[in-house]
Amino acid sequence: MRLVWLWWLVRHSNNFGYSHGLLRAGIGTFAVLITAVVAGLALRRRRHRLASVTTGAVVFGGGVAWLACH
């Protein structure tokens, strides 16, 4: 099932704003992922585990959505 989803995502990559090339899309997604990890780890150091996971997920989702729209 995961491979079918991945294949669908690759086929429709132009619809999600990744039409500028795979390298640029990969770099942007990786940068968003690193930002989400840093935000999550910053909260985890203060012992807010639920907030750290939620913040990481929201930052990553918002970043990927922003990349897809711009």
Residue pairs with C-beta under 8 A, 6 or more apart in sequence:
9 16
13 19
13 25
16 68
17 67
17 68
17 69
17 70
18 24
18 25
18 67
18 68
25 67
28 67
29 64
29 67
31 63
32 59
32 60
32 63
32 64
32 67
33 60
35 59
35 60
35 63
36 55
36 56
36 57
36 59
36 60
36 63
37 56
39 52
39 55
39 56
39 59
40 52
40 53
40 55
40 56
40 59
41 52
42 52
43 51
43 52
43 55
44 52
